[in-house]
Amino acid sequence: MGVVNVGLVLALAPLAEGILRKVTARIQSRQGPPLLQPYYDLLKLLGKEDLETGAAPRLQRFAACLALASILAVALLVPMGGGPPLAGGADAILLVYLLTLGGVASLLAALAAGSTYSLMGMSREMMAMMTLEPVLAVAVLTGAVHAGSLRLDRVLDGSVYATGVFPWTGLMLLGVALGSLQAFVGRLPFDVAEAETEIMEGPLVEYAGPKLALFKYAQMAKVVAYSALVIALFCPWGTGTYGVDLVLFLAKVLVLVLVVTLVAATHARYRIDQAVRYYAGLLAVSFAALALAVWGY
């Protein structure tokens, strides 16, 4: 099951990116690139010469591998049309650590490049991480409180609704999850760390060829992986038949991809101070939901 999940993420990530680009173009009255263009882009980058232009080439290579490896490791933990592949073999704390590693990889990439633009992107990424990453941790912890366990097969089973009363915490966290999904996958209006028109890709400005392909692949994979996490926490229900549940899962992912696309196509990029204030508001709501969960609501 874990191998299937990893294969799904690798196969679907460029397709989700293609859908995002195509729908964005349609919204903006453009033709847009072919639906399969992200696959071609990745193959082109992988076929280029691997130039070493940064201050620390080994750290650059490590950061590129870490970015993709961390999100693929998440695919081994999150259910995608079935139960969590490792069931009780992993817990919620491990999941949060793995999700945070993606941001750490961006920081390492910027530090290894040593460019002024990359360091500026690193500072923005660090500011975002300090306020955004705890939002996810609190959401997962709230599910663990309701489930009475840190086991992933219990937490990632709609546990945020597992109360005997009206699920205030579940509704609050659902709003937080939908409000933060755009930021977690690094799309407009929250792509302030890359900001092509301002700091020219930020942490990735010195990257090209295969290493850039790994970073781009990781960014595409985030859309599928984070969508799967939101689905597992808030709407995991299916029929109990893997084939049917897989189709339902893909349909849910498509809905979330379209939501991300609609927001990205209709909003201008936030400034970093605006983004941090927004993240801080989400974090405050998350902590309120955690407090209600501890009190049995």
C-alpha positions in Angstrom: 0.0 0.0 0.0 2.8 2.4 0.8 4.4 1.8 -2.6 1.1 2.5 -4.2 0.8 5.8 -2.3 4.2 6.9 -3.4 3.5 6.0 -7.0 0.2 7.9 -6.8 2.0 11.0 -5.6 4.7 10.8 -8.2 2.2 10.2 -11.0 -0.5 12.6 -10.0 1.7 15.6 -8.8 2.5 16.9 -12.3 -1.0 16.2 -13.5 -2.4 18.3 -10.6 0.1 21.1 -11.6 -1.1 20.8 -15.2 -4.8 21.2 -14.1 -3.8 24.1 -11.9 -2.1 25.9 -14.8 -4.8 25.1 -17.3 -7.7 26.2 -15.1 -5.8 29.3 -14.1 -5.3 30.2 -17.8 -9.0 29.7 -18.5 -10.0 31.9 -15.6 -7.7 34.6 -17.0 -9.1 34.2 -20.5 -5.9 32.5 -21.9 -5.3 29.3 -23.7 -2.8 28.0 -21.3 -0.1 25.3 -21.6 -1.0 21.6 -22.4 -2.3 19.6 -19.5 0.8 17.4 -19.6 3.3 20.3 -19.8 4.6 19.8 -16.2 5.8 16.2 -17.1 7.7 17.7 -20.1 9.2 20.4 -17.9 10.5 17.9 -15.3 12.0 15.7 -18.0 13.7 18.7 -19.6 15.2 19.7 -16.3 16.3 16.2 -15.4 18.1 16.0 -18.8 20.1 19.2 -18.3 23.7 19.4 -17.0 23.9 19.5 -13.2 25.8 22.8 -12.7 27.2 23.5 -9.2 26.9 27.3 -8.7 26.3 27.6 -5.0 28.6 28.1 -2.1 28.1 24.6 -0.7 27.3 22.1 -3.6 27.0 19.1 -1.3 24.4 20.9 0.9 22.6 21.9 -2.3 22.4 18.3 -3.4 21.3 17.1 0.0 18.6 19.8 0.3 17.2 18.9 -3.1 16.9 15.2 -2.2 15.5 16.0 1.2 12.7 18.2 -0.2 11.3 15.4 -2.4 12.1 12.6 0.1 10.3 14.2 2.9 7.0 14.6 1.0 7.3 11.1 -0.3 7.7 9.8 3.2 4.5 11.6 4.1 2.8 9.6 1.3 3.8 6.5 3.3 1.9 7.7 6.3 -1.3 9.4 4.9 -4.2 7.2 3.6 -5.0 7.6 -0.1 -8.1 5.5 -0.9 -7.4 3.1 2.0 -6.0 3.0 5.5 -2.6 4.5 6.5 0.0 2.2 4.9 1.9 1.9 8.2 -1.2 1.7 10.4 0.0 1.8 14.0 3.6 1.8 12.9 3.9 5.5 12.9 2.4 8.3 15.0 1.2 11.9 14.6 4.4 13.4 15.9 6.4 11.7 13.1 4.0 13.1 10.5 4.4 16.6 11.8 8.2 16.3 11.7 8.2 15.0 8.1 5.9 17.8 7.0 8.2 20.4 8.6 11.2 18.9 6.8 10.0 20.3 3.5 10.4 23.8 4.9 13.8 23.0 6.4 14.9 21.8 2.9 14.1 25.2 1.5 16.1 26.9 4.2 19.1 24.7 3.6 18.8 25.2 -0.2 18.9 29.0 0.3 21.7 28.9 2.8 23.8 26.6 0.4 23.2 28.9 -2.5 24.5 32.0 -0.7 22.8 34.5 -3.0 21.3 37.7 -1.8 18.0 36.8 -3.3 18.1 33.2 -1.8 18.9 34.5 1.7 16.0 37.0 1.4 13.7 34.1 0.4 15.1 32.1 3.3 14.2 34.8 5.8 10.7 34.9 4.4 10.4 31.2 4.6 11.6 31.1 8.2 9.1 33.8 9.2 6.3 31.8 7.6 7.4 28.5 9.2 7.4 30.0 12.7 3.7 30.9 12.4 2.4 28.4 9.8 3.8 25.1 10.8 2.3 25.1 14.3 -1.1 25.4 12.6 -0.7 21.9 11.1 0.7 20.6 14.3 -2.2 21.8 16.4 -4.7 20.4 13.9 -3.1 16.9 14.1 -2.8 17.2 17.9 -6.5 18.0 18.2 -7.3 14.9 16.2 -5.1 13.0 18.6 -6.9 14.4 21.6 -10.3 13.3 20.2 -9.0 9.9 19.2 -7.3 9.4 22.5 -4.2 8.2 20.8 -1.2 9.4 18.7 -1.5 6.3 16.3 -2.0 7.6 12.8 -4.7 5.0 11.9 -6.8 6.6 14.6 -5.9 10.2 14.1 -6.3 10.2 10.3 -9.8 8.9 10.4 -11.9 12.0 10.7 -10.9 12.1 14.4 -11.5 15.9 14.6 -15.2 15.1 14.6 -14.9 12.3 17.2 -16.9 14.0 19.9 -20.2 13.2 21.5 -21.6 16.7 20.9 -21.8 19.2 18.1 -18.3 19.2 16.5 -17.2 22.8 17.1 -13.6 21.9 17.0 -14.0 20.0 13.7 -15.7 22.9 12.0 -13.2 25.5 13.3 -10.2 23.3 12.2 -11.9 22.7 8.8 -12.0 26.4 8.2 -8.4 26.7 9.3 -7.3 23.8 7.0 -9.0 25.3 4.0 -7.6 28.7 4.9 -4.1 27.5 5.2 -3.9 24.9 2.4 -2.9 27.6 -0.1 0.0 28.6 2.1 1.2 25.0 2.8 1.4 24.2 -0.9 3.1 27.5 -1.7 0.6 29.0 -4.1 -0.6 32.6 -4.6 -1.2 34.6 -2.6 1.2 33.0 -0.2 4.2 32.2 -2.4 6.1 35.1 -0.8 9.3 33.0 -0.3 9.6 32.5 -4.1 8.0 35.6 -5.4 9.3 35.4 -9.0 8.6 39.1 -9.8 10.2 40.3 -6.6 13.2 38.0 -5.6 13.3 35.7 -8.6 12.4 32.4 -7.1 14.0 33.2 -3.7 15.6 30.1 -2.2 15.8 28.4 -5.7 17.3 31.3 -7.6 20.7 29.6 -8.0 19.3 26.1 -8.9 19.0 24.6 -12.4 18.9 21.1 -14.0 18.2 18.0 -11.9 18.3 19.7 -8.5 15.7 22.3 -9.6 13.6 19.4 -11.0 13.6 17.7 -7.5 12.5 20.9 -5.9 9.8 21.5 -8.5 8.6 17.9 -8.1 8.4 18.3 -4.4 6.4 21.5 -4.7 3.9 19.7 -7.1 3.8 16.7 -4.7 2.8 18.9 -1.8 -0.5 19.6 -3.5 -1.4 15.9 -3.5 0.1 15.1 -0.1 -1.5 18.0 1.8 -4.8 17.4 0.1 -4.7 13.8 1.2 -4.0 15.0 4.8 -6.9 17.4 4.8 -9.1 14.6 3.4 -7.9 12.1 6.1 -8.6 14.6 8.9 -12.0 15.9 7.7 -13.7 13.7 5.1 -12.0 10.2 5.0 -15.3 8.3 4.6 -15.7 5.8 1.8 -17.3 2.5 1.0 -14.7 0.1 2.4 -13.8 -1.1 -1.1 -10.3 0.0 -2.1 -11.0 0.6 -5.8 -14.1 2.7 -5.1 -12.5 4.6 -2.3 -9.5 5.4 -4.5 -11.8 7.0 -7.1 -13.5 8.9 -4.3 -10.1 10.0 -3.0 -9.0 11.3 -6.4 -12.3 13.2 -6.8 -11.8 14.9 -3.4 -8.2 15.8 -4.4 -9.5 17.3 -7.6 -11.9 19.4 -5.7 -9.1 20.7 -3.4 -6.9 21.4 -6.5 -9.6 23.4 -8.1 -10.1 25.4 -4.8 -6.3 26.1 -4.7 -6.5 27.1 -8.4 -9.4 29.5 -8.0 -7.8 31.3 -5.0 -4.4 31.5 -6.8 -6.0 32.9 -10.0 -8.1 35.6 -8.3 -5.7 36.9 -5.6 -2.6 39.1 -5.7 0.5 38.0 -3.7 0.5 39.1 -0.1 3.4 41.0 1.5 5.3 39.0 4.0 3.9 41.0 6.9 0.3 40.5 5.6 1.0 36.8 5.3 2.4 36.5 8.8 -0.6 38.3 10.3 -2.9 35.9 8.4 -1.0 32.9 9.7 -1.1 34.2 13.3 -4.8 34.5 13.0 -5.1 30.9 11.9 -2.8 29.8 14.7 -5.0 31.6 17.3 -8.1 29.8 16.0 -6.3 26.5 16.0 -5.3 26.9 19.6 -8.9 27.8 20.5 -10.0 24.6 18.8 -7.4 22.6 20.7 -8.6 24.1 24.0 -12.2 23.1 23.1 -11.0 19.6 22.2 -9.3 19.3 25.6 -12.6 20.3 27.3 -14.6 17.7 25.3 -16.0 19.8 22.5 
